[in-house]
Amino acid sequence: MDDHGYVRLVDGTDDAPPVPAVGGPNPGDAFSIEKTAVHEYADRQSRPQERAESKRLLYVACTRTRDHLLLCGTHDIDVDESGAIELGEPAPFDEADRWRDWVQPALLDGSLVAEAIRDGQARGEMDGTSYTVRRPPRPVDWYNEDDAVDPAPEISIPSPPSLAPAKRIAATTLVNAVSDASTDGHSYSQREESTGLSPTTFGTVVHRINELRTPRDEWPTLIHRLSRMTGEEPTEADLREAVNHAADAVEFVDHIESDAQLQEVHDEYSVVARIDESRIVGDIDRLLVTPDAFHMIDYKTNDLSATTSDELAAHYRPQMLAYALALLQHDRNRDVRASLRFTDEGIEERFHWESDQMAEIESELRLMMDFVK
């Protein structure tokens, strides 16, 4: 029950459950609650247990002290016309509703209170032990001098540092942006346009053959199937070239892997390079994991009749840089090697970054990202 006596549970009997005693509205004041008869009955039932618990707590508090015991409270007093002081009568011992009803008869009498009021304090004796009764201090007005009031503190919240807007850039987009910003502005296509397969579809076909590794006699059928998925139809020349490019890539990969101590091999491995809040994303054609290095293999089907492999390697370098950064951010205990395999002529161009070059790579890529609009 709360202090207002709104609800109290009356213990039941063996034949009846507990009864809730609920306060009801006061007939003379609709905004107040008064106790009902059941409520009064509940109070009478529970009050002895409550008093017993209060006496136990008072006893424990008074007997656990070591040096000094301080009791604070108020006591009713009466002053007659002659100035004599008389203490108000405490409630009977078994009907006490506060601790002073128990300790006042033992500790206080009229003469001791009168002395305390007159002199500010008085000393009493009980069973060879002394105690002091003090009157409360006189009330004082609380006020603040205007000059003494501290001004309200000024809180300054600094503006957060301005960051460059976050970007999510495909590695191939970064390559083209850097190429467009270069002095010659030349853009390298993977393969000359033909009446059959587009350069993009041709490159996809070569990549899928290397990924799926189907028997070679099934490659023409696979090329037709993959081409039709893009709505294109390969010519006989496309079939021959695609088979030749794929064969060169497969042979190159088999040669690299035969000399490597492989722990893991992944095809079309998705990576994310993190630079501040921006991201560079892409897929590594084939990733070899050895105890001391990551080895990236990327197949390029560019036509080398109009350019050189080293020029193309420089063109694709931003893509390899982004992949290298992503791998180093994942594991700085390995170096990163990259092989660009130009399947048109069977030429390999290599890159190599050591694990302690991550900050240098990140700095270079941050400058390149400014070219992406």
N, C-alpha and C positions, 0 to 999 in steps of 0.2 A: 504494500500500500504506500502511496505517496503521503507527503506531510499534510495534504489537504483532506485526507480520508475519503478519497473518491471511491476506491474499491478495496475491499479486504475479504480474504477468504476465510470463512468460518469452518473449523474442523468438523467433519461429519462424524457419524457413529458407525457402528458395524453394519447397520442396515441402511445407511444413507450416505451419499457422497458429500464432499465439502460443499458448502453453500456460499456463493459470492454475495458479500454485503456491499451494495452499491449506494452511494450517496444520492440524494434527490434534490431537486431545486427547492430553494427557500420560498414558501408561499408569499412572503412579504417582499422578496427581492429576487426577481427572475435571473439576476446576474450572479447570484451566489448559490453555493451548494451547502446543504445542511445534512447532518447525519440522520439516518433512519434508525428505527428500533433495532433492526438486525445489525446495523453498524455499531451501535452502542454495545450491543451484546458481544460483538467481535472484539471491541476494544477491551472489555472486561476480561475476556478469555485470554487475550494475548499480553495484557499489561504486566502480569506477574513475571512472565518469561523475559520481557523486555527490561524490567527493573533489575532482575537478577543478572542479566548480561551487562547492564550499565554498572552495577556494583562491582562485578568482576573486573571490568576494564579499569574502574577507578582504583581498585585495590592493586592491580598489577602496576598501574602507572605510579602510584605512591610508594610501592615497595621496591621498585627497581632503581630508584635514585641513589647516587653515591654520596654527593656532598651537599647539594642544595635542591630543594623541591620548591617550585614556584607554582602557586595556585592563583589563578586570576578569575574574578567574577564580580557580580554586583549583589548587594544585599539591601533589602528594604529597611529603612530606619524611620522612626517617628521622633519628632522634637516637640515637646509640649511648651506651654507658655513660659515655664521657668527655665527653659533651655536644656532640660534633661533629655538625654538621648536614649531611645529604646529601640532595640532591634526588632524588626518584624518577625513574626512567628514563622518558622519553616513548616513545610508540610509534614504530616506524620511520616514516620520512617517507612512504613509499608506503602505509602502513597506518594513518595517522593517522585518528582518529575525532572529534577536536575541535581547535580552533585552537591550544590551548596546545602540542600535540605539534609544531607547526611553529615557534612563536616562542620556546619555552623554551630550546632549545639556543643560540639567538642572543642572548637577552637575559639569561638567568639563569645563575648558577653558585653553588656552595656558599658561597663567601665573601661574595658579595653578599647572598644570602638570610640568612646568619647575621647580617650587619650590620643588615639590615632588621628582623630579629626582635629583635635587641638594642636598637637605637636607635629603632625605629619606622619608619625609612625609610633607604634607601641610594641613592647616586647612581652610575650607571654611564655608560660612554662607548662609542659605536659609530660609527665613521666620522666622527668630529668632532662628533657630536651627542650631547648628554647626555639621559639619561632617569632617572626616579626610580622606585624600587621601594618600595612601602609595604605594611606588613602590615595586615590588616583590623582594624577597631576591635574592642575587646573586647565580647563580648555583654553586654547588660544586661537585667535583668528589666523587663518592661512591666507597669505597674500603674496603677490610677486611685484617687485618694483619693475616698472617698465624698462628701466635701463639695465636691469639685471637679467631680463629674459633673453635667452640666446635667440638670435634670429633663426628663422627656418633654414635648414641646410639646403644648399643649392646642389642639385644632382645633375651632373653632366654625363650624358651617355654618348660616347663617341660613335660616329657613323661607321658601319662596318666597311672594311676595305673593299673597294670596287674590284671585281674580278672580271676577267674577260668572259664573254658569254660562252657557255659550254657548247661544244660541237661533237657530233658523231659523224665520223668521216670514214668512208670506205677506202682501203689502201689503194685501190685502183684510181679512185677520185683524186687522192693525193698525188699520185704519179702524174696524172693529166694536168693538175693545177700547177705543179712545179715545171712541167714541160711547157705549158702555155706561158709561164712567166720567164722562161729562159730567153737568152738573146736571140737564138735562131727561131724559137717558137715552133720547132718542128714536132709534129705528132706522129708516132710510129704506129702503124696498123699491124695487126698480127699476120695478115695475109691479104693478098690482092683480092678484090671483089671478083666473083665469077658468076656464071649463070646458075651454078648449082648451090653449094653451101655458102652461107655468109661466114666471114672470119670468126664471129662469135660461136656459131654452131660448130664450125670445123674444130676450133679449140676445145669445145665441150666434148666432142666425140673422142678426140685423142685422150683427154683427161679420163673419160669414163672407161675407155679400154684399159688404161693403166690401173685404174681403181678396181675394176671387176676381174681382170685377168682371165678372161674366157679363152678357150682354145683358139688358136689363130685362124683356123678354118671357119670359125663362127663370126669373125670380125665383120665381114661384109654385111651379114644379116643384122648384127648389132648396130652398125653404122646407119643402115636404112631405118631401123626402128627408132633410134635416137633422133634422126633427122626429121622423121615424120611427126615426132612430138612437138617440134617447133614449126611445123607446116612447111618444111622444105624437103626437097628431093635431091640426093646427091647424083652427080654425073659420074661416068666411068673414071674420069680424071680425078674427081674428088675421092672416089673409093681408093684408087691407087695411092694418092698422096696421103690420105688419112692412115692407111695401113702402113706406109713407109714411116710416117712421123711417129705413129704409135709403137712400131717395132723398135725404132731408135730409142724411144723413151724407156721401154721395157728393158731393153738390153743394157741401157745406162744404169738404171736402178738396180738391176741384178748384179752388175759389176760392183757398184758402190757397196751394196749390202753384203756381198761375198767377202769383202775385206774388213767389215765392221763388226765390232762386238756388240750386237744389238740387244737392248733391253726392252724396247717398245718400238712399234711401228704404227703410224697413224696416217690414214688418207683423208684428205679434205679436212684438216684439223683447224677448227675455228679458234682464233686468238683475238685478244683485245689489249691494245697498248694504252695505258692510262697516262695522260699528261694533264696535270691540274684537274679540272673538271671535265675535260674533253676526252674523247675516246677515238682511237683508230682501230677499225675492225677489218678482218679479212680471213681467208682460208688458205692454209699452207697445203699445196698439192700433196706432198708426202713428207712426213716428219719422222726422222730416225732419231732415237734416243740411245746414246751410248753412255758409258760411265763418266766420261769427261766432257761430253759436248752434245748439243742439239745440232742435227744436220738437216737443213731444209733443202728439199729438191723441188724446183719449180720448172714446169715444162712451158716453153715458149715456142709457139708455132709461127713466129714472124717470118716473113719473106726476107731473106738476107741478100737478095740480088741488088738491092738499092742502098744498103747500109751495112755496117760491120757489127760483129757481135759485141765488141767492147763499147761501141756507142749505145747499143741497146742495153747493155748491162748498166751503163751510167743512167740511162733513162728509167730503168726499173729499180734503181738503187733505193729511192724513198720507200717503195713497197717492202723491200728486204729489211731496211732499217726499222720500219714499224713492226715487222714480225720479230726481228731480233730483240727489240725493246720489250715486247710482250713476253717473250720466252725468258729473258733475264729478270723481268719483274716476277715471274713465276718461280724461277730458281736461279740464284746468282752463283751457284757452285759449278756451273757448266759454262763453257764457251759456246759460241754460236757460229756455225759454218753454214754457208748457203751456196748451192749449186744451181745456176741457171742453165738449163739444158735447151739449147736452140736446136730443135729437132729437124729443121730444114736442112742443116748442114752437119748435124751431129757435133756441135761445138759446145764446150762447157766454159762458163765464166764463173769465177769463184769470189766469195766474200768471206771474211773471217773477223769476228769481233770477240775480244776477250771479256771476261766477266766484269773487270774493273772499268770498262768503257761505257757503262750504262748511263752515267750522268752526261757524258759527251754525246751519246746517241740521242738522249732526251732533249738536250739543248738544240741539236741540229734539227730534230723533228719539229720542235716548237717554232722555229723560224719558218720551216716549210709550211706549217699549218696556216700561217698568215696569208698564204697565196690562195687558200680555199675561200671562195666567196660565199 
